[in-house]
Amino acid sequence: MSYVLGIDGGGSKTVCVLMDETRQVISRGEAGASNYQSIGIAAARQSIEFAIMAATDRAQTLTKPIKITSICLGLAGVGRAEDVEAVKNLLQELQKSELLPINWALSASNIVICHDALIALVAGIGNTVGIVAAAGTGSIVFGRNHQGITKRVGGWGHILGDEGSAYKIALAGIQAALKAYDGSGMPTSLVDIFKVYIELPNIERFVELIYRQGWGVTEIAALAEIVDLAAALGDEVANKIIDDAVQYFVTATSTVIEKIFSDRPVLELVTTGSVWQGKSKMHERFTASLAKNFPEVKVIFPKHEPAYGAGLLALQRLSR
């Protein structure tokens, strides 16, 4: 039997599923981040290689080497033609890896390289028509209509965009805490909550962590759950940060609807990413706000994880 690989590569982790021709997931593996725009192509390749290795190593009942006839790589940061070419080269290197117990039987037509928003849409809704609002380490709103026309809003990375993401929520929380500490901003419980949860002797230690110890996107984004917790506990400053994130997604979603769903059909919007799982009820806030202008849009949680969507897209190539 031949198999396909579905890979979801984001700013925090990489997930690989090994799937058979009946859509059954045989095994699953995880590794570190693989957004090559932020960590570099070599580090991204290593994470993807380790995720594939973990998935194939867990498939103990299969004959080795495993025959892979199709693959889909849905990666954050892959939105331009040059990005696709970089990932194609990465895949060629992976096929030479001695660490992977794989018999590669790939043709050019059976390789799918796309942005991770597309695989999240397919996995979350179950088909390729609808909208996905992704709020993980980064953020993007992406839609595809029945004519195959797509529209994306955001996805520009942590420096140029990513509003509403875990990174931007955490960064806003840190900045608010520092302003409260120096007296230029509103008082907030974030000062004490950060100190307790990160075990900081004082809030000024953020300077050392970020500038001297080199905390990057992943480490900062992990602090979004602290801002979320403060908001859930009623902190006014933290709730303003969450409300701003909600409003961004409402505006971004409205843009996608107006551009490619102007006939206002009944459609589903799937929310993916860790930010939507928080205690501050960001998902409920977003759903209620969006419904004021777009009651025909049904906001749902994903049916499957994004890597499963990548596997489905890989299987679609085999059926052509």
C-alpha positions as a Markdown table, in Angstrom:
| # | Residue | x | y | z |
|---|---|---|---|---|
| 1 | Met | 0.0 | 0.0 | 0.0 |
| 2 | Ser | 1.1 | 3.6 | -0.7 |
| 3 | Tyr | 0.7 | 6.5 | 1.7 |
| 4 | Val | 0.6 | 10.3 | 1.8 |
| 5 | Leu | 2.1 | 12.8 | 4.1 |
| 6 | Gly | 0.2 | 15.9 | 5.4 |
| 7 | Ile | 2.4 | 18.5 | 7.0 |
| 8 | Asp | 1.3 | 21.6 | 9.0 |
| 9 | Gly | 4.3 | 23.9 | 9.7 |
| 10 | Gly | 3.7 | 26.9 | 11.9 |
| 11 | Gly | 5.6 | 29.4 | 14.1 |
| 12 | Ser | 5.5 | 27.2 | 17.2 |
| 13 | Lys | 5.4 | 23.6 | 16.0 |
| 14 | Thr | 5.3 | 21.2 | 13.0 |
| 15 | Val | 2.8 | 18.3 | 12.7 |
| 16 | Cys | 3.0 | 15.5 | 10.2 |
| 17 | Val | 0.4 | 12.9 | 9.6 |
| 18 | Leu | 0.9 | 9.7 | 7.7 |
| 19 | Met | -2.4 | 8.8 | 6.0 |
| 20 | Asp | -3.5 | 5.9 | 3.8 |
| 21 | Glu | -5.8 | 6.0 | 0.7 |
| 22 | Thr | -8.9 | 5.6 | 2.9 |
| 23 | Arg | -8.2 | 8.9 | 4.7 |
| 24 | Gln | -7.2 | 7.0 | 7.9 |
| 25 | Val | -4.4 | 8.5 | 9.9 |
| 26 | Ile | -1.8 | 5.8 | 10.5 |
| 27 | Ser | 0.5 | 7.8 | 12.7 |
| 28 | Arg | 1.4 | 11.3 | 13.7 |
| 29 | Gly | 4.6 | 13.2 | 14.6 |
| 30 | Glu | 5.5 | 16.6 | 16.0 |
| 31 | Ala | 8.6 | 18.8 | 16.0 |
| 32 | Gly | 9.6 | 22.4 | 16.4 |
| 33 | Ala | 8.7 | 25.5 | 14.4 |
| 34 | Ser | 9.0 | 25.5 | 10.6 |
| 35 | Asn | 8.1 | 29.0 | 9.5 |
| 36 | Tyr | 11.3 | 29.6 | 7.5 |
| 37 | Gln | 10.6 | 33.4 | 7.3 |
| 38 | Ser | 11.4 | 33.6 | 11.0 |
| 39 | Ile | 13.8 | 30.8 | 11.7 |
| 40 | Gly | 15.5 | 30.2 | 8.4 |
| 41 | Ile | 15.2 | 27.5 | 5.7 |
| 42 | Ala | 17.8 | 25.1 | 7.3 |
| 43 | Ala | 16.0 | 25.1 | 10.7 |
| 44 | Ala | 12.6 | 24.7 | 8.9 |
| 45 | Arg | 13.9 | 21.7 | 7.0 |
| 46 | Gln | 15.2 | 20.1 | 10.2 |
| 47 | Ser | 11.8 | 20.5 | 11.9 |
| 48 | Ile | 9.9 | 19.1 | 9.0 |
| 49 | Glu | 12.4 | 16.2 | 8.8 |
| 50 | Phe | 12.0 | 15.4 | 12.5 |
| 51 | Ala | 8.2 | 15.6 | 12.3 |
| 52 | Ile | 8.2 | 13.1 | 9.3 |
| 53 | Met | 10.7 | 10.9 | 11.2 |
| 54 | Ala | 8.4 | 10.9 | 14.3 |
| 55 | Ala | 5.4 | 10.0 | 12.2 |
| 56 | Thr | 7.0 | 7.2 | 10.3 |
| 57 | Asp | 8.8 | 5.8 | 13.3 |
| 58 | Arg | 5.5 | 5.4 | 15.1 |
| 59 | Ala | 4.1 | 3.4 | 12.1 |
| 60 | Gln | 5.6 | 0.2 | 13.6 |
| 61 | Thr | 3.2 | -2.1 | 11.7 |
| 62 | Leu | 4.1 | -0.9 | 8.3 |
| 63 | Thr | 6.7 | -2.4 | 6.0 |
| 64 | Lys | 9.8 | -0.3 | 5.9 |
| 65 | Pro | 10.6 | 1.7 | 3.8 |
| 66 | Ile | 7.2 | 3.3 | 3.6 |
| 67 | Lys | 6.1 | 4.3 | 0.1 |
| 68 | Ile | 5.0 | 7.9 | -0.2 |
| 69 | Thr | 3.1 | 8.8 | -3.4 |
| 70 | Ser | 1.9 | 12.3 | -2.5 |
| 71 | Ile | 2.7 | 15.0 | 0.0 |
| 72 | Cys | 1.2 | 18.3 | 1.0 |
| 73 | Leu | 3.2 | 20.9 | 2.9 |
| 74 | Gly | 1.1 | 23.6 | 4.4 |
| 75 | Leu | 3.5 | 26.1 | 5.9 |
| 76 | Ala | 3.3 | 29.5 | 7.5 |
| 77 | Gly | 5.2 | 32.1 | 5.6 |
| 78 | Val | 4.6 | 30.5 | 2.2 |
| 79 | Gly | 2.6 | 33.0 | 0.3 |
| 80 | Arg | 4.7 | 33.9 | -2.8 |
| 81 | Ala | 6.1 | 32.1 | -5.8 |
| 82 | Glu | 9.7 | 32.4 | -4.4 |
| 83 | Asp | 8.5 | 30.8 | -1.1 |
| 84 | Val | 7.1 | 27.8 | -3.0 |
| 85 | Glu | 10.4 | 27.4 | -4.9 |
| 86 | Ala | 12.3 | 27.5 | -1.6 |
| 87 | Val | 10.1 | 24.7 | -0.2 |
| 88 | Lys | 10.5 | 22.7 | -3.4 |
| 89 | Asn | 14.2 | 22.8 | -2.8 |
| 90 | Leu | 13.7 | 21.9 | 0.8 |
| 91 | Leu | 11.7 | 18.8 | -0.2 |
| 92 | Gln | 14.4 | 17.7 | -2.7 |
| 93 | Glu | 16.8 | 17.7 | 0.2 |
| 94 | Leu | 14.4 | 15.7 | 2.4 |
| 95 | Gln | 14.2 | 13.0 | -0.3 |
| 96 | Lys | 17.9 | 12.5 | 0.1 |
| 97 | Ser | 17.8 | 12.2 | 3.9 |
| 98 | Glu | 19.2 | 8.9 | 5.3 |
| 99 | Leu | 17.2 | 9.5 | 8.5 |
| 100 | Leu | 13.8 | 8.9 | 6.8 |
| 101 | Pro | 12.7 | 5.3 | 6.2 |
| 102 | Ile | 10.8 | 6.3 | 3.1 |
| 103 | Asn | 10.5 | 5.2 | -0.5 |
| 104 | Trp | 9.7 | 8.4 | -2.3 |
| 105 | Ala | 7.4 | 7.9 | -5.3 |
| 106 | Leu | 6.5 | 11.5 | -5.9 |
| 107 | Ser | 5.8 | 13.1 | -9.2 |
| 108 | Ala | 5.6 | 16.9 | -9.7 |
| 109 | Ser | 1.8 | 16.7 | -9.9 |
| 110 | Asn | 1.5 | 14.9 | -6.5 |
| 111 | Ile | 3.3 | 17.6 | -4.6 |
| 112 | Val | 1.2 | 20.4 | -2.9 |
| 113 | Ile | 3.0 | 23.4 | -1.4 |
| 114 | Cys | 0.7 | 26.0 | 0.1 |
| 115 | His | 0.1 | 28.4 | 3.0 |
| 116 | Asp | -1.0 | 26.8 | 6.2 |
| 117 | Ala | -4.3 | 28.8 | 6.1 |
| 118 | Leu | -5.5 | 26.6 | 3.2 |
| 119 | Ile | -4.9 | 23.3 | 5.1 |
| 120 | Ala | -6.6 | 24.8 | 8.2 |
| 121 | Leu | -9.7 | 25.6 | 6.0 |
| 122 | Val | -9.9 | 22.2 | 4.5 |
| 123 | Ala | -9.4 | 20.4 | 7.8 |
| 124 | Gly | -11.6 | 22.7 | 9.8 |
| 125 | Ile | -14.7 | 22.8 | 7.5 |
| 126 | Gly | -14.2 | 19.6 | 5.6 |
| 127 | Asn | -14.1 | 21.2 | 2.1 |
| 128 | Thr | -12.3 | 24.0 | 0.3 |
| 129 | Val | -15.1 | 26.6 | 0.5 |
| 130 | Gly | -15.5 | 28.9 | 3.5 |
| 131 | Ile | -13.3 | 31.1 | 5.7 |
| 132 | Val | -10.6 | 30.3 | 8.2 |
| 133 | Ala | -9.6 | 32.8 | 11.0 |
| 134 | Ala | -6.3 | 31.6 | 12.3 |
| 135 | Ala | -4.9 | 32.9 | 15.6 |
| 136 | Gly | -1.9 | 31.0 | 16.7 |
| 137 | Thr | 1.6 | 32.3 | 17.0 |
| 138 | Gly | 0.7 | 34.4 | 13.9 |
| 139 | Ser | -2.6 | 35.3 | 12.4 |
| 140 | Ile | -4.4 | 35.3 | 9.1 |
| 141 | Val | -8.0 | 35.3 | 7.7 |
| 142 | Phe | -8.3 | 33.4 | 4.5 |
| 143 | Gly | -11.4 | 32.6 | 2.3 |
| 144 | Arg | -12.2 | 30.6 | -0.8 |
| 145 | Asn | -15.5 | 30.7 | -2.7 |
| 146 | His | -17.2 | 28.2 | -5.0 |
| 147 | Gln | -15.5 | 29.7 | -8.0 |
| 148 | Gly | -12.1 | 28.9 | -6.5 |
| 149 | Ile | -11.4 | 32.6 | -5.9 |
| 150 | Thr | -9.4 | 33.2 | -2.7 |
| 151 | Lys | -8.8 | 36.2 | -0.5 |
| 152 | Arg | -6.4 | 36.6 | 2.4 |
| 153 | Val | -6.1 | 39.4 | 5.0 |
| 154 | Gly | -3.0 | 39.5 | 7.2 |
| 155 | Gly | -0.4 | 36.8 | 7.4 |
| 156 | Trp | 2.4 | 39.4 | 7.1 |
| 157 | Gly | 4.5 | 38.1 | 10.0 |
| 158 | His | 5.2 | 39.4 | 13.5 |
| 159 | Ile | 6.9 | 42.6 | 12.4 |
| 160 | Leu | 4.6 | 43.7 | 9.5 |
| 161 | Gly | 1.3 | 42.3 | 10.8 |
| 162 | Asp | -0.1 | 39.4 | 12.8 |
| 163 | Glu | -2.6 | 41.5 | 14.7 |
| 164 | Gly | -4.8 | 39.3 | 16.9 |
| 165 | Ser | -2.1 | 36.6 | 17.2 |
| 166 | Ala | -0.7 | 35.2 | 20.3 |
| 167 | Tyr | 2.5 | 37.1 | 19.7 |
| 168 | Lys | 0.8 | 40.5 | 19.3 |
| 169 | Ile | -1.5 | 39.8 | 22.3 |
| 170 | Ala | 1.5 | 38.9 | 24.5 |
| 171 | Leu | 3.6 | 41.8 | 23.3 |
| 172 | Ala | 0.8 | 44.2 | 24.0 |
| 173 | Gly | 0.5 | 42.7 | 27.5 |
| 174 | Ile | 4.2 | 43.1 | 28.2 |
| 175 | Gln | 4.1 | 46.7 | 26.9 |
| 176 | Ala | 1.1 | 47.5 | 29.0 |
| 177 | Ala | 2.8 | 46.0 | 32.1 |
| 178 | Leu | 5.9 | 48.1 | 31.6 |
| 179 | Lys | 3.9 | 51.3 | 31.1 |
| 180 | Ala | 1.9 | 50.6 | 34.3 |
| 181 | Tyr | 5.2 | 50.0 | 36.1 |
| 182 | Asp | 6.8 | 53.3 | 35.0 |
| 183 | Gly | 3.6 | 55.2 | 35.6 |
| 184 | Ser | 2.8 | 56.2 | 32.0 |
| 185 | Gly | 0.0 | 53.7 | 31.5 |
| 186 | Met | -3.1 | 52.4 | 33.3 |
| 187 | Pro | -2.6 | 50.2 | 36.4 |
| 188 | Thr | -2.9 | 46.5 | 35.5 |
| 189 | Ser | -2.7 | 43.2 | 37.3 |
| 190 | Leu | -0.4 | 42.0 | 34.4 |
| 191 | Val | 2.6 | 43.4 | 36.3 |
| 192 | Asp | 2.1 | 40.9 | 39.2 |
| 193 | Ile | 0.7 | 38.1 | 37.0 |
| 194 | Phe | 3.8 | 38.2 | 34.8 |
| 195 | Lys | 6.1 | 38.2 | 37.8 |
| 196 | Val | 4.4 | 35.2 | 39.4 |
| 197 | Tyr | 4.0 | 33.0 | 36.2 |
| 198 | Ile | 7.5 | 33.7 | 34.8 |
| 199 | Glu | 9.1 | 33.9 | 38.3 |
| 200 | Leu | 10.5 | 37.4 | 37.7 |
| 201 | Pro | 12.0 | 39.2 | 40.6 |
| 202 | Asn | 10.7 | 42.4 | 39.0 |
| 203 | Ile | 9.1 | 43.4 | 35.8 |
| 204 | Glu | 12.3 | 45.1 | 34.5 |
| 205 | Arg | 13.7 | 41.6 | 33.9 |
| 206 | Phe | 11.8 | 41.6 | 30.6 |
| 207 | Val | 14.6 | 43.8 | 29.2 |
| 208 | Glu | 17.1 | 41.1 | 30.0 |
| 209 | Leu | 14.9 | 38.3 | 28.7 |
| 210 | Ile | 14.2 | 39.9 | 25.3 |
| 211 | Tyr | 17.3 | 41.9 | 24.6 |
| 212 | Arg | 20.1 | 39.9 | 26.2 |
| 213 | Gln | 18.7 | 36.3 | 26.4 |
| 214 | Gly | 17.2 | 36.7 | 22.9 |
| 215 | Trp | 13.6 | 35.7 | 23.5 |
| 216 | Gly | 12.0 | 35.5 | 20.1 |
| 217 | Val | 8.5 | 35.1 | 18.6 |
| 218 | Thr | 7.8 | 31.7 | 20.1 |
| 219 | Glu | 8.8 | 32.6 | 23.6 |
| 220 | Ile | 6.9 | 35.9 | 23.6 |
| 221 | Ala | 3.8 | 34.3 | 22.0 |
| 222 | Ala | 3.6 | 31.8 | 24.8 |
| 223 | Leu | 2.8 | 34.6 | 27.2 |
| 224 | Ala | -0.5 | 35.3 | 25.5 |
| 225 | Glu | -2.2 | 32.9 | 27.8 |
| 226 | Ile | -1.2 | 35.1 | 30.7 |
| 227 | Val | -2.9 | 38.1 | 29.1 |
| 228 | Asp | -5.9 | 36.0 | 28.4 |
| 229 | Leu | -6.0 | 34.9 | 32.1 |
| 230 | Ala | -5.8 | 38.5 | 33.3 |
| 231 | Ala | -8.7 | 39.4 | 31.0 |
| 232 | Ala | -10.8 | 36.5 | 32.3 |
| 233 | Leu | -10.1 | 37.7 | 35.8 |
| 234 | Gly | -11.5 | 41.1 | 34.9 |
| 235 | Asp | -8.4 | 43.2 | 34.3 |
| 236 | Glu | -9.5 | 46.2 | 32.2 |
| 237 | Val | -6.2 | 46.6 | 30.3 |
| 238 | Ala | -6.0 | 42.9 | 29.4 |
| 239 | Asn | -9.7 | 43.0 | 28.3 |
| 240 | Lys | -8.9 | 46.0 | 26.0 |
| 241 | Ile | -6.1 | 43.9 | 24.4 |
| 242 | Ile | -8.5 | 41.0 | 23.8 |
| 243 | Asp | -11.2 | 43.3 | 22.5 |
| 244 | Asp | -8.7 | 44.9 | 20.0 |
| 245 | Ala | -7.8 | 41.4 | 18.8 |
| 246 | Val | -11.5 | 40.5 | 18.3 |
| 247 | Gln | -12.1 | 43.7 | 16.4 |
| 248 | Tyr | -9.2 | 43.0 | 14.1 |
| 249 | Phe | -10.6 | 39.6 | 13.2 |
| 250 | Val | -14.1 | 41.1 | 12.7 |
| 251 | Thr | -12.7 | 43.7 | 10.3 |
| 252 | Ala | -10.5 | 41.2 | 8.5 |
| 253 | Thr | -13.3 | 38.7 | 8.1 |
| 254 | Ser | -15.6 | 41.4 | 6.8 |
| 255 | Thr | -13.1 | 42.3 | 4.2 |
| 256 | Val | -12.9 | 38.7 | 3.0 |
| 257 | Ile | -16.7 | 38.4 | 2.9 |
| 258 | Glu | -17.1 | 41.6 | 0.9 |
| 259 | Lys | -14.4 | 40.7 | -1.6 |
| 260 | Ile | -15.3 | 37.1 | -2.5 |
| 261 | Phe | -18.7 | 36.4 | -0.9 |
| 262 | Ser | -20.6 | 39.5 | -2.0 |
| 263 | Asp | -23.7 | 37.5 | -2.6 |
| 264 | Arg | -23.8 | 36.8 | 1.1 |
| 265 | Pro | -24.3 | 33.0 | 1.0 |
| 266 | Val | -24.7 | 30.9 | 4.1 |
| 267 | Leu | -21.2 | 29.8 | 4.9 |
| 268 | Glu | -19.0 | 28.4 | 7.6 |
| 269 | Leu | -16.0 | 30.1 | 9.2 |
| 270 | Val | -13.6 | 28.0 | 11.2 |
| 271 | Thr | -11.5 | 29.4 | 14.0 |
| 272 | Thr | -8.1 | 27.7 | 14.5 |
| 273 | Gly | -5.2 | 28.4 | 16.7 |
| 274 | Ser | -4.5 | 28.5 | 20.5 |
| 275 | Val | -5.8 | 32.1 | 21.0 |
| 276 | Trp | -9.4 | 31.0 | 20.4 |
| 277 | Gln | -9.1 | 28.4 | 23.2 |
| 278 | Gly | -8.5 | 31.0 | 26.0 |
| 279 | Lys | -10.5 | 31.7 | 29.2 |
| 280 | Ser | -11.4 | 35.2 | 28.2 |
| 281 | Lys | -14.1 | 34.0 | 25.8 |
| 282 | Met | -12.5 | 35.6 | 22.8 |
| 283 | His | -14.3 | 33.1 | 20.5 |
| 284 | Glu | -17.7 | 34.1 | 21.9 |
| 285 | Arg | -16.9 | 37.8 | 21.7 |
| 286 | Phe | -15.9 | 37.4 | 18.0 |
| 287 | Thr | -18.9 | 35.3 | 17.2 |
| 288 | Ala | -21.3 | 37.8 | 18.7 |
| 289 | Ser | -19.7 | 40.8 | 17.1 |
| 290 | Leu | -19.5 | 39.2 | 13.6 |
| 291 | Ala | -23.2 | 38.1 | 13.8 |
| 292 | Lys | -24.3 | 41.8 | 14.0 |
| 293 | Asn | -23.5 | 42.3 | 10.4 |
| 294 | Phe | -23.1 | 38.8 | 9.0 |
| 295 | Pro | -25.8 | 36.6 | 10.6 |
| 296 | Glu | -25.5 | 34.1 | 7.7 |
| 297 | Val | -22.0 | 33.1 | 8.8 |
| 298 | Lys | -21.7 | 30.2 | 11.1 |
| 299 | Val | -18.6 | 30.3 | 13.3 |
| 300 | Ile | -17.3 | 26.8 | 14.2 |
| 301 | Phe | -14.4 | 25.1 | 15.9 |
| 302 | Pro | -12.3 | 22.9 | 13.5 |
| 303 | Lys | -13.5 | 19.3 | 12.7 |
| 304 | His | -9.9 | 18.1 | 12.3 |
| 305 | Glu | -6.4 | 19.5 | 12.9 |
| 306 | Pro | -4.7 | 21.3 | 10.0 |
| 307 | Ala | -2.2 | 18.5 | 9.2 |
| 308 | Tyr | -5.3 | 16.3 | 8.4 |
| 309 | Gly | -6.3 | 18.9 | 5.9 |
| 310 | Ala | -2.9 | 18.7 | 4.3 |
| 311 | Gly | -3.3 | 14.9 | 4.1 |
| 312 | Leu | -6.7 | 15.4 | 2.3 |
| 313 | Leu | -5.1 | 17.8 | -0.2 |
| 314 | Ala | -2.4 | 15.3 | -0.9 |
| 315 | Leu | -5.0 | 12.5 | -1.4 |
| 316 | Gln | -6.9 | 14.8 | -3.8 |
| 317 | Arg | -3.8 | 14.9 | -6.1 |
| 318 | Leu | -3.8 | 11.1 | -6.3 |
| 319 | Ser | -7.4 | 11.1 | -7.4 |
| 320 | Arg | -6.8 | 13.4 | -10.4 |
